Each structure stands twice: as structure tokens, then as C-alpha cells.
Amino acid sequence: MLIASKDEIRELFKEFADVYAINIQEQIEKAVNASQSNVNMSVKECSDYLSQCKKTTYTQILEGKITANRVGNKYLIPKNQFTK
């Protein structure tokens, strides 16, 4: 059993809030950079473009074979990685 004082719990929550705020800011910056640098696709658009199912596209994103920026619960996939 873990026992912590109120001050320790407050400090942990402050640290969590700081990290969470940084992660949201990073997601916003990635989305802005991706949208300004080239045309982005959704997972469905990317799947259609590559003639494969969405599950395969998600798997390739998670394995790092497809570069994608996660924004909330969605992915933005830069189209230029397929045209090089």
C-alpha cells in the first residue's frame, strides 16, 4: 500500500499537469507543421492511396513504417513521404 501526504499528492498532480500541457502543445505544433509543409491524409485516405485496409495502415504507423502525426485520437499522414 502506498501512503503519501497531501503535499506529495499535490506535487505529483502539478507535475502531471505540466507534462500533459507539454504533450498537448507538442501535438498542436506537429499538426501545424504538417499542415503547412505538405498535403496530409487521414488513415482512410492513406489506405485508399496505398490500396490496403485501414488496419494495415494503422499497423504500419505503429511500427514506424509510415510517418504520421497524432492529433488527439486521429493521425495526419504527410503525403510527400510516398512521392519521394
Summary of the structure (lengths in Angstrom):
residues: 84
radius of gyration: 18.2
end to end distance: 55.0
largest distance: 56.1
contacts: 192
relative contact order: 0.15
helix: 64%
strand: 12%
